[in-house]
Amino acid sequence: MAHYLQVGIVPPKRHTQFRRESGELYYEELIGEEGFSSDSSLLYHRFIPSAILSARVWDVGDLSTTPNEPLLPRHLQPHRLFDAAVVSNIDVVTGRRLVLANGDVRISYAVAGAVSPWYRNAIGDELAYIERGAARVETVFGSFDVAQGDYLILPRATTHRWLPVIDGEQPLRVLTLEANSHITPPRRYLSSYGQFLEHSPYCERDLRVPSGPLLAEDIGADAAEVTEVYVKHRGSGPLGVSGTVHTVPFHPLGVVGWDGCLYPYAFNIADYEPITGRVHQPPPAHQVFEGRNFVVCNFVPRKVDYHPLAIPVPYYHSNVDSDELMFYVDGDYEARKGSGIERGSMSLHPPGHAHGPQPGAMEASLGKDRFDETAVMIDTFVPLDLGEGGRACDDGRYFQSWNPKG
């Protein structure tokens, strides 16, 4: 998405001398995609970004997976994964638990009350969805204040950390998708130069960009502070993921300015304008992001089908090319009533099983003109395996929910 920004101070020309008042040079770093052939940004650091004092292995946690065998639709309950008594010691980075995964994506869930370490994902982009609570996210590009309903897109290699807002109300609940690729708006919503087109359900005005630059002294830190940065990278671990902790001789927040078209951004699900019609619209009408071998859709409160004979809930369908993961966030999801699914649930519908509304849901939906529901859907084109978190929170009964009662 080529939306150019300039933040802080940068020199008039790229790759030229840029000096501090003391006469020392700033250090220019290019963060770019596809080997200098796609979107990039230039960052200007106070310190040499390559400097490392020491390194050690980081155990990234249990990334073991189990195939969805026997093949079943599943109801997962990630709220069961975290004990409220220990949430204050859990952070969004090291505390996330793997729910589902394949070779393209890793889908995790965390309930967090602790500040995360500085973190960089060197494998792919990350998408975080804030189910509940709020946090400040500090990055080398600047900061974000995120809260319920926000998506936060963090490009590959963005150094950042999470600081939950502790207010005694809602803990920070985050669904995280770690891709092995980049995450972008759907191509059909963009011009050949990257501008959102008129038929897109959201546009540049809806995106929140980093507030910055953010420097160490802005948060009361010493710029020369020795810091640990946790790096997730390609390696020999499960799913090809390994971890390393780099100890660096400076604070990560030392970027005085940057410009370019590659940076983190936030988007709130409430700013998505739903596409509706006289009869039921298929899931691609709800798409919000995409990556290699997956798409992300969101279902928001909306006017529903207004043909006089319309059936507002979805028809039964077989996703012959994709696994469908639905995360139910808010409202009453009409098609799933009677299945045990509630707010905070996830349903996994695999290829080879025709899924659709629960018994009685079609008749119950007739005459309704609006659905007040919020959900995030991830469709993958390679089967999803169950992670340790998914195995721990599977209700084991969902596949029976379509059976005749009595």
Long-range contacts (C-beta under 8 A, 24 or more apart in sequence): 1-39, 1-184, 1-185, 1-190, 1-194, 1-261, 2-39, 2-193, 2-194, 2-195, 2-261, 3-194, 3-195, 3-204, 3-207, 3-261, 4-259, 4-260, 4-261, 5-209, 5-259, 5-260, 5-261, 5-263, 6-257, 6-258, 6-259, 7-141, 7-142, 7-210, 7-212, 7-213, 7-257, 7-258, 7-259, 8-44, 8-212, 8-213, 8-255, 8-256, 8-257, 8-258, 9-44, 9-256, 9-257, 10-42, 10-44, 10-257, 10-258, 10-259, 11-44, 14-42, 18-44, 20-46, 26-256, 31-155, 31-157, 31-158, 31-260, 31-262, 32-262, 33-155, 33-156, 33-182, 33-262, 39-260, 39-261, 39-262, 40-260, 40-261, 40-262, 41-141, 41-258, 41-259, 41-260, 41-261, 41-262, 41-263, 42-258, 42-259, 42-260, 43-140, 43-141, 43-255, 43-257, 43-258, 44-255, 44-256, 44-257, 44-258, 45-254, 45-255, 45-256, 46-223, 46-250, 46-254, 46-255, 46-256, 47-223, 47-249, 47-250, 47-254, 51-248, 51-249, 51-250, 52-246, 52-247, 52-248, 53-226, 53-247, 53-248, 53-249, 54-246, 54-247, 55-244, 55-245, 55-246, 55-247, 56-244, 56-245, 57-242, 57-243, 57-244, 57-245, 58-230, 58-231, 58-232, 58-243, 58-244, 58-245, 59-243, 60-232, 60-237, 60-241, 60-242, 60-243, 61-94, 61-96, 61-97, 61-98, 62-97, 62-98, 62-387, 62-388, 63-98, 63-101, 63-106, 63-237, 63-238, 63-239, 63-241, 63-387, 64-238, 64-387, 64-388, 65-98, 65-101, 65-238, 65-239, 65-385, 65-386, 65-387, 66-385, 66-386, 66-391, 67-383, 67-385, 67-386, 68-348, 68-350, 68-383, 68-384, 68-385, 68-386, 71-350, 71-352, 71-353, 72-350, 72-353, 72-398, 72-399, 73-347, 73-348, 73-349, 73-350, 73-353, 73-355, 73-398, 73-399, 74-347, 74-348, 74-386, 74-390, 74-394, 74-395, 74-398, 74-399, 75-339, 75-340, 75-341, 75-345, 75-346, 75-347, 75-394, 75-395, 75-397, 75-398, 75-401, 76-100, 76-345, 76-346, 76-347, 76-348, 76-390, 76-393, 76-394, 76-395, 77-344, 77-345, 77-346, 77-393, 77-394, 77-395, 78-109, 78-175, 78-344, 78-346, 78-389, 78-393, 79-111, 79-173, 79-344, 80-392, 80-393, 81-109, 81-111, 81-389, 81-392, 81-393, 82-110, 82-111, 84-171, 87-111, 87-112, 87-113, 87-171, 88-113, 88-114, 89-113, 89-114, 90-114, 91-115, 91-116, 91-117, 91-162, 92-116, 92-128, 92-135, 92-162, 92-164, 92-172, 92-174, 92-176, 93-117, 93-119, 93-161, 93-162, 93-230, 94-230, 96-174, 96-176, 97-387, 97-388, 97-389, 97-392, 98-387, 98-388, 98-389, 98-390, 99-346, 99-386, 99-387, 99-389, 99-390, 99-393, 100-325, 100-348, 100-384, 100-385, 100-386, 100-387, 100-390, 101-239, 101-384, 101-385, 101-387, 102-380, 102-382, 102-383, 102-384, 102-385, 103-180, 103-239, 103-240, 103-382, 104-179, 104-180, 104-181, 104-291, 104-292, 104-293, 104-294, 104-380, 104-381, 104-382, 105-177, 105-178, 105-179, 105-180, 105-291, 105-293, 105-294, 105-378, 105-380, 106-177, 106-178, 106-239, 106-241, 106-387, 107-175, 107-176, 107-177, 107-178, 107-325, 107-378, 107-384, 107-387, 108-175, 108-176, 108-178, 108-387, 108-389, 109-173, 109-174, 109-175, 109-176, 109-389, 110-172, 110-173, 110-174, 110-176, 111-171, 111-172, 111-173, 111-174, 112-162, 112-164, 112-171, 112-172, 112-174, 113-164, 113-166, 113-171, 113-172, 114-164, 115-161, 115-162, 115-163, 115-164, 116-161, 116-162, 116-163, 117-161, 117-228, 117-229, 117-230, 118-159, 118-160, 118-161, 118-227, 118-228, 118-229, 118-230, 118-252, 119-159, 119-160, 119-161, 119-229, 119-230, 119-231, 119-232, 120-157, 120-158, 120-159, 120-160, 120-229, 120-230, 120-231, 120-232, 121-154, 121-156, 121-157, 121-158, 121-178, 121-231, 121-232, 122-156, 122-157, 122-231, 122-232, 122-233, 122-234, 123-156, 123-178, 123-179, 123-180, 123-232, 123-233, 123-234, 123-241, 124-156, 124-178, 124-179, 124-180, 124-181, 124-182, 124-183, 124-291, 125-153, 125-154, 125-155, 125-156, 125-179, 125-181, 125-182, 125-183, 125-291, 126-153, 126-154, 126-176, 126-177, 126-178, 126-179, 126-183, 127-151, 127-152, 127-153, 127-154, 127-176, 127-177, 127-179, 127-183, 127-289, 127-296, 128-152, 128-154, 128-174, 128-175, 128-176, 128-177, 129-174, 129-175, 129-176, 129-177, 129-269, 129-327, 129-376, 130-172, 130-173, 130-174, 131-173, 131-174, 131-175, 131-327, 131-329, 131-344, 132-170, 132-171, 132-172, 132-173, 133-164, 133-165, 133-169, 133-170, 133-171, 133-172, 133-173, 134-164, 134-165, 134-167, 134-170, 134-172, 135-162, 135-163, 135-164, 135-165, 135-172, 135-174, 136-162, 136-163, 136-165, 137-161, 137-162, 137-163, 137-264, 138-163, 138-214, 138-219, 138-253, 139-210, 139-214, 139-264, 140-252, 140-253, 140-255, 141-210, 141-212, 141-213, 141-255, 141-258, 141-263, 141-264, 142-209, 142-210, 142-211, 142-212, 142-213, 142-214, 143-210, 143-211, 143-212, 143-214, 144-208, 144-210, 144-211, 144-264, 144-266, 146-266, 149-268, 149-269, 149-270, 149-329, 149-374, 150-266, 150-267, 150-268, 150-269, 151-266, 151-267, 151-268, 151-269, 151-288, 151-289, 152-264, 152-265, 152-266, 153-183, 153-264, 153-265, 153-266, 153-267, 153-289, 154-264, 155-182, 155-262, 155-263, 155-264, 156-182, 158-264, 159-229, 159-252, 160-264, 173-344, 175-327, 175-376, 177-294, 177-296, 177-378, 178-232, 179-291, 179-292, 179-294, 180-292, 181-291, 181-292, 181-293, 182-291, 182-292, 183-289, 183-290, 183-291, 183-296, 184-289, 184-290, 184-291, 185-288, 185-289, 185-290, 186-287, 186-288, 186-289, 186-290, 186-295, 187-290, 194-261, 201-272, 201-273, 201-274, 201-275, 201-288, 202-267, 202-271, 202-272, 202-273, 202-288, 206-267, 206-268, 206-271, 206-272, 207-265, 207-266, 207-267, 208-265, 208-266, 208-267, 208-268, 209-263, 209-265, 210-263, 210-264, 210-265, 212-255, 213-255, 213-256, 213-257, 213-258, 214-253, 214-255, 215-253, 215-254, 215-255, 215-256, 216-251, 216-253, 216-254, 218-253, 219-253, 221-251, 221-253, 222-251, 223-250, 223-251, 223-253, 223-254, 224-249, 224-250, 224-251, 225-250, 225-251, 226-250, 227-251, 227-252, 269-298, 269-300, 269-374, 269-376, 270-300, 272-298, 272-300, 274-299, 274-300, 274-301, 274-302, 274-303, 276-302, 276-303, 276-304, 276-305, 276-306, 277-305, 278-305, 278-306, 278-307, 278-310, 279-305, 279-307, 279-310, 280-305, 280-310, 280-311, 280-312, 280-313, 280-314, 280-315, 281-305, 283-324, 283-377, 283-379, 286-377, 293-380, 293-381, 293-382, 294-378, 294-379, 294-380, 294-381, 295-378, 295-379, 296-376, 296-377, 296-378, 297-376, 297-377, 297-378, 297-379, 298-374, 298-375, 298-376, 298-377, 299-371, 299-373, 299-374, 299-375, 299-376, 299-377, 300-373, 300-374, 301-331, 301-370, 301-371, 301-372, 301-373, 301-374, 302-370, 302-371, 303-369, 303-370, 304-368, 304-369, 304-370, 304-371, 306-369, 311-362, 311-365, 311-366, 312-365, 312-366, 312-368, 312-371, 313-356, 313-357, 313-361, 313-362, 313-365, 314-356, 314-357, 315-356, 316-354, 316-355, 316-356, 316-357, 317-354, 317-355, 317-356, 318-351, 318-352, 318-353, 318-354, 318-355, 319-349, 319-350, 319-351, 319-379, 320-351, 320-352, 321-351, 321-381, 322-351, 322-379, 322-380, 322-381, 323-348, 323-349, 323-350, 323-351, 323-379, 323-380, 323-382, 323-383, 323-384, 324-348, 324-349, 324-350, 324-355, 324-377, 324-378, 324-379, 325-377, 325-378, 325-379, 325-380, 325-384, 326-375, 326-376, 326-377, 327-375, 327-376, 327-377, 327-378, 328-373, 328-375, 329-374, 329-375, 329-376, 330-373, 330-374, 331-371, 331-372, 331-373, 331-374, 332-372, 332-373, 333-373, 333-375, 334-361, 334-364, 334-365, 334-368, 334-371, 334-373, 335-361, 335-365, 336-361, 337-361, 337-364, 338-401, 339-398, 339-401, 340-395, 340-397, 340-398, 340-401, 341-398, 347-398, 348-384, 350-383, 350-384, 351-383, 358-401, 358-402, 359-402, 359-404, 359-405
